[in-house]
Amino acid sequence: MDPESGEDLWAVAHIGACLAADGAREYGPPPSLRNDNWPARCLFSRKEALRRAAVAVNQITFNSRTIARRNKHYTARFAG
């Protein structure tokens, strides 16, 4: 929770890595091992976390394909 606004804060995480404010991905330590700078770098308002997640999801690859490219491939492959 943000001490100033009282708003819940959210991390954008994927397989143990959190998206930092500068766009880099970094290890997401358990709460007991987080330093004082981690929340400022990796926690966002709900609205901002959702916006960042929507952008980041298009950068994740599976078998060298982005999700959009994978969906296009399977749509073409299985279309009537």
Stockholm file with secondary structure:
# STOCKHOLM 1.0

chainA/1-80         MDPESGEDLWAVAHIGACLAADGAREYGPPPSLRNDNWPARCLFSRKEALRRAAVAVNQITFNSRTIARRNKHYTARFAG
#=GR chainA/1-80 SS CCTTTCCCCBCCEETTEEECTTSCEEECCCGGGCCTTHHHHHCBCHHHHHHHHHHHGGGCEETTEEHHHHHHHHHHHHCC
#=GC SS_cons        CCTTTCCCCBCCEETTEEECTTSCEEECCCGGGCCTTHHHHHCBCHHHHHHHHHHHGGGCEETTEEHHHHHHHHHHHHCC
//
